[in-house]
């Protein structure tokens, strides 16, 4: 599995950050899109691994993820591939004994500058935050600095940690995580 280098910056001033990205020459690569995901688990997966099957609006992905350290930028690993038929893949996963344990949705708007991706993520009950992902820690740190963000305030790991710290909510115990209205 490869390391995922991403940092989250909470309570993002979306308008200001988008203006800064535009001034830097970044482009919006995906408009605000509803993403849905099914999370699968079973007893065979090691050390907190899980499978995510995600509909990203224009494509679908299957990802094996694992967070070993939610306090560091290199504490998450993943293997991801595109899926042609998301419904068939869900049936395959269930057929091999994986349990669908959660269904979640969020909105994402994606921007790119070189090989760095800037995602404005909106989850039910949370303020929009910015996630910066790059090929390595240095690129993420540099991108944060270009936007005037304090890297010391960066958050790592999965969104469930943000729910716990920001609103005292354990979304891993919830079978669905939905917007009340769309």
BELNOR-V354504 format. One record per backbone hydrogen bond with DSSP energy under -0.5 kcal/mol. NH is the residue of the N-H (numbers start at 1). CO is the residue of the C=O. Records with the same first field share a line. If there is no record, write none. Layout:
# BELNOR-V354504
NH=CO ; CO
This chain:
# BELNOR-V354504
2=78
4=76
5=3 ; 134
6=4 ; 73
7=132
8=155
9=130
10=8
12=128
14=12
17=13
18=14
19=15
20=16
21=17
22=18
23=19
24=20
25=21 ; 22
26=21
27=112
29=27 ; 110
30=110
33=108
35=106
36=55
37=104
38=53
39=102
40=51
41=99
45=42
49=46
50=65
51=40
52=63
53=38
54=52 ; 61
55=36
56=54 ; 59
58=56
60=83
61=54
62=81
63=52
64=79
65=50 ; 63
66=77
68=66 ; 75
69=75
72=69
75=72
77=66
78=2
79=64
81=62
83=60
89=85
90=86
91=87
92=88
93=89
94=90
95=91
96=92
97=94
98=93
99=41
101=39 ; 99
102=39
103=175
104=37
105=177
106=35
107=122
108=33
109=120
110=30
111=118
112=27
113=116
116=113
117=133
118=111
119=117 ; 131
120=109 ; 118
121=119 ; 129
122=107
124=105
126=123
129=121
130=9
131=119
132=7
133=117 ; 131
134=5
140=136
141=137
142=138
143=139
144=140
145=141
146=142
147=143
148=145
149=144
151=149
153=150
154=151
155=8
156=70
161=158
162=158
163=159
164=160
165=161
166=162
167=163
168=163 ; 164
169=163
171=169
173=170
174=171
175=173
177=103
